[in-house]
Amino acid sequence: MWIDEALRVALALLPVLMFLAALRVLDSYKLVSLRTVGTALAAGAMAAAVCYGINTVIFRHLYENQDRYIHFGAPVVEELAKG
């Protein structure tokens, strides 16, 4: 059912892409190029994929402290990836 998953991803990205399009239209001075925006989006997607992999591996190894990791560990991993 990869078609269902692809549809979910597309629908999840739609508001973000619409917001970016609106910002692009409103940027009358064109201070940020479309290439820079695309590069930032690609970097964010790569960071999200890395975090997903790391957090999945760690989450599977934790049995008793899963709730603590969700609240305290995962955000640290995500912020380090964004940095």
ZADO-1210 file (C-alpha; in nm, 4 decimals, padded with zeros to 6 digits):
<atoms>
<atom x="00.0000" y="00.0000" z="00.0000" code="MET" pos="1"/>
<atom x="00.2766" y="00.2447" z="-00.0852" code="TRP" pos="2"/>
<atom x="00.0256" y="00.4529" z="-00.2825" code="ILE" pos="3"/>
<atom x="-00.1649" y="00.5279" z="00.0387" code="ASP" pos="4"/>
<atom x="00.1571" y="00.6328" z="00.2096" code="GLU" pos="5"/>
<atom x="00.2600" y="00.8508" z="-00.0854" code="ALA" pos="6"/>
<atom x="-00.0807" y="01.0195" z="-00.0761" code="LEU" pos="7"/>
<atom x="-00.0467" y="01.0846" z="00.2967" code="ARG" pos="8"/>
<atom x="00.2980" y="01.2365" z="00.2501" code="VAL" pos="9"/>
<atom x="00.1761" y="01.4543" z="-00.0361" code="ALA" pos="10"/>
<atom x="-00.1206" y="01.5765" z="00.1681" code="LEU" pos="11"/>
<atom x="00.1029" y="01.6450" z="00.4678" code="ALA" pos="12"/>
<atom x="00.3421" y="01.8515" z="00.2546" code="LEU" pos="13"/>
<atom x="00.0689" y="02.0469" z="00.0778" code="LEU" pos="14"/>
<atom x="00.0137" y="02.3143" z="00.3499" code="PRO" pos="15"/>
<atom x="00.3892" y="02.3655" z="00.3857" code="VAL" pos="16"/>
<atom x="00.4397" y="02.4074" z="00.0132" code="LEU" pos="17"/>
<atom x="00.1415" y="02.6428" z="-00.0103" code="MET" pos="18"/>
<atom x="00.2844" y="02.8531" z="00.2723" code="PHE" pos="19"/>
<atom x="00.6239" y="02.8667" z="00.1002" code="LEU" pos="20"/>
<atom x="00.4576" y="02.9668" z="-00.2262" code="ALA" pos="21"/>
<atom x="00.2694" y="03.2457" z="-00.0488" code="ALA" pos="22"/>
<atom x="00.5906" y="03.3715" z="00.1109" code="LEU" pos="23"/>
<atom x="00.7618" y="03.3625" z="-00.2264" code="ARG" pos="24"/>
<atom x="00.4844" y="03.5685" z="-00.3855" code="VAL" pos="25"/>
<atom x="00.4851" y="03.8187" z="-00.0983" code="LEU" pos="26"/>
<atom x="00.8641" y="03.8650" z="-00.1144" code="ASP" pos="27"/>
<atom x="00.8612" y="04.1708" z="-00.3392" code="SER" pos="28"/>
<atom x="01.2376" y="04.2257" z="-00.3153" code="TYR" pos="29"/>
<atom x="01.3168" y="03.8594" z="-00.3965" code="LYS" pos="30"/>
<atom x="01.5827" y="03.8480" z="-00.1255" code="LEU" pos="31"/>
<atom x="01.5910" y="03.4674" z="-00.1108" code="VAL" pos="32"/>
<atom x="01.6381" y="03.2720" z="-00.4306" code="SER" pos="33"/>
<atom x="01.4296" y="02.9699" z="-00.5152" code="LEU" pos="34"/>
<atom x="01.7461" y="02.7617" z="-00.5157" code="ARG" pos="35"/>
<atom x="01.8223" y="02.8624" z="-00.1556" code="THR" pos="36"/>
<atom x="01.4712" y="02.7680" z="-00.0482" code="VAL" pos="37"/>
<atom x="01.5017" y="02.4328" z="-00.2239" code="GLY" pos="38"/>
<atom x="01.8390" y="02.3680" z="-00.0621" code="THR" pos="39"/>
<atom x="01.6961" y="02.4468" z="00.2820" code="ALA" pos="40"/>
<atom x="01.4005" y="02.2140" z="00.2200" code="LEU" pos="41"/>
<atom x="01.6298" y="01.9333" z="00.1072" code="ALA" pos="42"/>
<atom x="01.8551" y="01.9788" z="00.4108" code="ALA" pos="43"/>
<atom x="01.5522" y="01.9704" z="00.6400" code="GLY" pos="44"/>
<atom x="01.4238" y="01.6537" z="00.4751" code="ALA" pos="45"/>
<atom x="01.7631" y="01.4862" z="00.5158" code="MET" pos="46"/>
<atom x="01.7809" y="01.5893" z="00.8830" code="ALA" pos="47"/>
<atom x="01.4309" y="01.4503" z="00.9392" code="ALA" pos="48"/>
<atom x="01.5252" y="01.1197" z="00.7761" code="ALA" pos="49"/>
<atom x="01.8398" y="01.0906" z="00.9879" code="VAL" pos="50"/>
<atom x="01.6452" y="01.1683" z="01.3058" code="CYS" pos="51"/>
<atom x="01.3807" y="00.9131" z="01.2159" code="TYR" pos="52"/>
<atom x="01.6463" y="00.6454" z="01.1757" code="GLY" pos="53"/>
<atom x="01.8323" y="00.7333" z="01.4951" code="ILE" pos="54"/>
<atom x="01.5194" y="00.7658" z="01.7060" code="ASN" pos="55"/>
<atom x="01.3754" y="00.4393" z="01.5725" code="THR" pos="56"/>
<atom x="01.6893" y="00.2460" z="01.6634" code="VAL" pos="57"/>
<atom x="01.7101" y="00.3998" z="02.0108" code="ILE" pos="58"/>
<atom x="01.3378" y="00.3589" z="02.0741" code="PHE" pos="59"/>
<atom x="01.3511" y="-00.0116" z="01.9913" code="ARG" pos="60"/>
<atom x="01.6293" y="-00.0683" z="02.2451" code="HIS" pos="61"/>
<atom x="01.4505" y="00.1094" z="02.5279" code="LEU" pos="62"/>
<atom x="01.1836" y="-00.0901" z="02.7002" code="TYR" pos="63"/>
<atom x="01.1279" y="00.0782" z="03.0347" code="GLU" pos="64"/>
<atom x="01.2227" y="00.4372" z="02.9577" code="ASN" pos="65"/>
<atom x="01.0429" y="00.4932" z="02.6285" code="GLN" pos="66"/>
<atom x="00.8324" y="00.7764" z="02.7672" code="ASP" pos="67"/>
<atom x="01.1382" y="00.9563" z="02.9026" code="ARG" pos="68"/>
<atom x="01.3172" y="00.9257" z="02.5713" code="TYR" pos="69"/>
<atom x="01.0168" y="01.0611" z="02.3828" code="ILE" pos="70"/>
<atom x="01.0104" y="01.3697" z="02.6051" code="HIS" pos="71"/>
<atom x="01.3792" y="01.4300" z="02.6684" code="PHE" pos="72"/>
<atom x="01.5954" y="01.2323" z="02.4252" code="GLY" pos="73"/>
<atom x="01.4272" y="01.2681" z="02.0871" code="ALA" pos="74"/>
<atom x="01.4158" y="01.6505" z="02.0959" code="PRO" pos="75"/>
<atom x="01.7883" y="01.6609" z="02.1691" code="VAL" pos="76"/>
<atom x="01.8602" y="01.4362" z="01.8692" code="VAL" pos="77"/>
<atom x="01.6406" y="01.6523" z="01.6467" code="GLU" pos="78"/>
<atom x="01.7969" y="01.9804" z="01.7570" code="GLU" pos="79"/>
<atom x="02.1478" y="01.8421" z="01.7055" code="LEU" pos="80"/>
<atom x="02.0531" y="01.7292" z="01.3557" code="ALA" pos="81"/>
<atom x="01.9136" y="02.0708" z="01.2713" code="LYS" pos="82"/>
<atom x="02.2280" y="02.2346" z="01.4056" code="GLY" pos="83"/>
</atoms>
